[in-house]
Amino acid sequence: MSKLIQLSNSNIMDLPFAESYKIKMVELIKKSTREEREKWIKEAKYNLFNLKSENVFIDLLTDSGTGAMSDKQWSELMLGDESYAGSSSYYKMKDTIKEIFGFDYFLPTHQGRAAENVLFSVLIKQGDLIPGNSHFDTTKGHIEFRKAKAIDCTIDEAFNTTTIHPFKGNIDLDKLEKVLKNNPNEKIPLIIVTITCNSSGGQPVSMQNLKEVYALAKKYGVIVFFDSARFAENAYFIKKREKGYENKTIKEIVKEMYSYTDGMTMSSKKDAIVNIGGFIGFKDENLFKQACIYNILFEGYITYGGLAGRDINALAQGLKEGTEFDYLETRIEQVAHLGRRLEEYGVPIQLPYGGHAIFVDATKFLPDFPKEEFRAQTLAVELYLEGGVRGVEIGALLADRDPITKKNRYPKLELVRLTIPRRVYTNNHMDYVAVCLANVYERRNKIKKGLKIIYEAPIMRHFTIELDRI
Ligand SMILES: *Cc1c(COP(=O)(O)O)cnc(C)c1O
């Protein structure tokens, strides 16, 4: 008898991971043939942005605005107050921002780049320098549009995809101090810390680094803003990887993170799990007041900023859900699931896995391929042809031309980003994607010819670029 009990005890297993939601509504997606995809990608001028979404089976173009809202968020839509000024939706968002980030002042905007446009209209002038960790493309676009310069001070470890470092989004304090020390103070209107750092692979910034950057900024009298699209994912990594935070809640960690900044710009289409929305948070009333002028000019009155009351309600609810540990674990574990599959197949990817995406190292994938023929874009096209999976190039096309020399810029990393929408796909979808990429990897030696540009816009060209096979 006692032996039996012992036996059954030894068979007790740890409970496996499972998603912290169930599915109430589904949206059908359609498979296609390789011949169809050949035709569609040609018509799209080999630019994945030009594809019709109905011609994509699994869409990993972006996690921006592509998440599935919860039943509570959909309920909040019905409670939206569409008053032009002073709506209850505005006050709901105001209370939530105060509760989560601690800011007294905020402005709603229609998305993240609108927040940048409003804030930079106040702060940035021609010739200015804006140091930070690898700036996001719209951020850099808004800086360069004002004839100012973004200076990348990310730690060197970020530029080697196989180096394991828990916080590859960190700012190198020596690089930052050099910029602060060697330039006149009035030329540096702000430092931007992007959390997580999208451009370097969805990599987080440690609490220690946030704290030290803020201290350094204060020493030189410069303000700090967080580009906050994935602030909650960043907090999750701090909880998982940084000593002293393992027993803190995500909301406690977020509160501490935002004690080391003067403000934030937010694309709510990411960690607030809504389809549209953004905002700016401020500590300083004076800066807020200056920004109000531009918000009214570009976005709309300061209590709606280009958003419907219902959107604002869903956003406030999304901020609460997006900062729950169970939700974040489900999300980030799914990204890791894809990462593990790809590693099993030997596909070169950036390590450690990012929070919102897996980044395929196109340089290692296609090592002998001429960079002038846009290897990451070529790989993204091959992945689409293989199985109707749409990823996105984070490489030479995205890097644009140098604004002064007009020469193509070839970034240190050429990547294809597989971005996972929030609460949308299952792990079976992730397995499908992994096999598609493994098949492309298997025939990588046959991929010899790349792409050439036939049309490009002068700034942020990757969205509208037209290409042809060489
Ligand atoms: C998406 C994003 C933005 C821009 O936000 P939009 O809502 O797309 O305008 C800015 N910064 C980062 C880090 C982002 O990921």
The ligand as an SDF file (V2000), in Angstrom:
LIG
                    3D

 15 15  0  0  0  0  0  0  0  0999 V2000
    5.1430   51.9970  -32.2770 C   0  0  0  0  0  0  0  0  0  0  0  0
    6.1580   52.8100  -31.6430 C   0  0  0  0  0  0  0  0  0  0  0  0
    6.1510   54.2060  -31.7490 C   0  0  0  0  0  0  0  0  0  0  0  0
    5.1680   54.9530  -32.6150 C   0  0  0  0  0  0  0  0  0  0  0  0
    3.8700   54.7110  -32.2350 O   0  0  0  0  0  0  0  0  0  0  0  0
    2.6400   54.6870  -33.2780 P   0  0  0  0  0  0  0  0  0  0  0  0
    1.4820   54.4250  -32.4000 O   0  0  0  0  0  0  0  0  0  0  0  0
    2.9200   53.5920  -34.2450 O   0  0  0  0  0  0  0  0  0  0  0  0
    2.5910   56.0070  -33.9270 O   0  0  0  0  0  0  0  0  0  0  0  0
    7.1250   54.9140  -31.0740 C   0  0  0  0  0  0  0  0  0  0  0  0
    8.0610   54.2820  -30.3480 N   0  0  0  0  0  0  0  0  0  0  0  0
    8.1030   52.9410  -30.2280 C   0  0  0  0  0  0  0  0  0  0  0  0
    9.1620   52.3070  -29.4050 C   0  0  0  0  0  0  0  0  0  0  0  0
    7.1650   52.1620  -30.8750 C   0  0  0  0  0  0  0  0  0  0  0  0
    7.2320   50.8360  -30.7750 O   0  0  0  0  0  0  0  0  0  0  0  0
  1  2  1  0
  2  3  1  0
  2 14  2  0
  3  4  1  0
  3 10  2  0
  4  5  1  0
  5  6  1  0
  6  7  2  0
  6  8  1  0
  6  9  1  0
 10 11  1  0
 11 12  2  0
 12 13  1  0
 12 14  1  0
 14 15  1  0
M  END
$$$$
